Amino acid sequence: SAEDLVVSGNHKEIESLKTELDYKGIAAVNLKTSHAYHSVMMEKAADEFRDLFNTIKINKPTGKFISNLTGEFANEEVTTARYWSNQLRNTVQFFKGITTISDKYNHQVNFIEVGVGKSLCSFVRNYKNGNNYKSIQAIQLFPSAKESTDSEFD
């Protein structure tokens, strides 16, 4: 939902926060990730990424897509190394992006998750249920890592 948020920090800080939230009866889940993506803890990697990306010419987009930084339709800002560096470092605006695209197409939208996760589908499901939009759908193309213990493609 729009109220969901993710925090980052070292293990001790996160455990302390989790204990406090549990004490106050606020639902909290520890996420299992390899890095603290989209947080200040990515600052050094984002700077290195920006320096490398500065050597690449990025063309103006020819199609429409949503910026995870703003939750709005992307503009020429996406042709800058700064934008992509900020993408690593800053908060993802999934919920706002879902709202932007859903409003644009009168809530007649199909989202397709291309990858092995189910984050987008979960966000869309929460958005759809919270707003009672039956015409918004989300399709997950691939199983999550947990769901894919046996691959039919092996």
C-alpha positions in Angstrom: 0.0 0.0 0.0 1.0 3.6 -0.1 1.9 3.4 3.6 4.4 0.5 3.1 8.0 1.5 3.5 11.5 -0.1 3.6 14.3 1.1 5.9 17.9 0.3 5.7 20.8 0.3 8.1 23.3 -2.1 9.7 22.1 -5.3 11.2 22.1 -4.0 14.8 20.1 -0.9 13.9 17.6 -2.9 11.9 17.1 -5.5 14.7 16.6 -2.6 17.2 14.0 -1.0 15.0 12.2 -4.4 14.5 12.1 -4.9 18.3 10.6 -1.5 18.8 8.0 -1.9 16.1 7.1 -5.4 17.4 6.7 -3.8 20.9 4.4 -1.2 19.5 2.3 -3.8 17.5 3.4 -2.4 14.2 3.8 -5.2 11.5 7.4 -5.4 10.3 9.3 -8.0 8.2 13.0 -8.4 7.7 13.8 -8.4 3.9 16.5 -10.7 2.7 18.6 -8.8 0.2 22.2 -8.8 -0.8 22.5 -5.0 -0.6 20.6 -2.0 0.7 19.5 -0.9 -2.7 17.8 2.5 -3.1 19.3 3.8 0.2 22.1 6.0 1.4 24.1 2.8 1.9 24.5 2.6 -1.9 26.1 6.1 -2.2 29.6 4.9 -3.1 28.3 2.4 -5.7 26.0 5.1 -7.1 28.9 7.5 -7.5 31.0 4.9 -9.3 28.1 4.0 -11.5 27.5 7.7 -12.4 31.2 8.1 -13.3 31.0 5.1 -15.6 27.7 6.1 -17.0 29.1 9.6 -17.9 31.1 7.9 -20.6 28.0 6.5 -22.3 25.6 8.5 -24.6 22.0 7.8 -23.8 19.4 8.5 -26.4 16.1 10.3 -25.7 13.4 7.7 -25.0 11.2 6.8 -27.9 8.4 5.2 -25.8 6.6 6.0 -22.6 7.6 4.5 -19.3 7.3 5.4 -15.6 10.3 6.7 -13.7 10.7 4.8 -10.4 12.3 8.0 -9.0 9.3 10.2 -9.5 6.4 7.9 -10.1 5.6 10.0 -13.2 6.1 9.4 -16.9 9.8 9.6 -17.6 11.2 12.6 -19.5 14.6 13.5 -21.0 16.1 13.4 -17.5 16.6 9.6 -18.1 19.4 10.5 -20.6 21.7 11.6 -17.8 24.1 9.6 -15.7 22.8 11.4 -12.7 19.3 10.0 -13.2 20.6 6.4 -13.2 22.9 7.0 -10.3 19.9 8.3 -8.4 18.0 5.3 -9.4 20.4 3.1 -7.4 20.4 5.5 -4.4 16.9 6.9 -4.0 13.5 5.6 -3.0 11.5 3.7 -5.5 8.0 5.2 -6.1 6.2 2.1 -7.2 2.8 3.0 -5.7 2.9 6.5 -7.3 3.9 5.0 -10.6 1.0 2.5 -10.5 -1.3 5.4 -9.8 0.1 7.5 -12.6 -0.3 4.8 -15.3 -3.7 3.6 -13.9 -5.1 7.1 -13.9 -3.8 7.7 -17.5 -5.6 4.7 -18.8 -8.8 4.9 -16.7 -7.8 1.9 -14.6 -7.9 -0.4 -17.6 -4.3 -1.6 -17.2 -2.4 -4.9 -17.3 1.0 -5.0 -15.7 3.5 -7.8 -16.6 6.3 -8.6 -14.2 9.3 -9.7 -16.3 11.8 -11.2 -13.9 12.1 -13.8 -11.2 10.5 -11.7 -8.4 6.9 -10.7 -7.6 7.3 -7.2 -6.2 5.4 -5.5 -8.9 2.6 -8.0 -8.7 2.3 -7.5 -5.0 2.3 -3.8 -5.3 -0.3 -3.9 -8.0 -2.5 -6.3 -6.0 -2.4 -4.1 -3.0 -3.2 -1.0 -5.1 -6.0 -2.8 -6.9 -7.6 -4.1 -3.6 -7.1 -0.8 -1.8 -8.9 1.1 -4.5 -11.4 -1.6 -5.6 -10.2 -1.6 -9.2 -11.2 -4.9 -10.7 -10.0 -4.0 -14.2 -6.3 -3.7 -13.1 -4.4 -6.9 -13.5 -0.9 -8.1 -12.8 0.8 -11.1 -14.4 4.0 -12.7 -13.1 5.9 -14.4 -16.0 8.4 -16.3 -13.9 8.3 -17.9 -10.5 10.2 -16.3 -7.6 13.4 -17.9 -6.4 11.5 -19.6 -3.6 8.8 -21.0 -6.0 11.3 -22.3 -8.6 12.9 -25.3 -6.9 12.3 -27.5 -9.9 12.5 -26.0 -13.3 10.5 -27.5 -16.1 13.1 -26.1 -18.5 16.0 -28.2 -17.1 
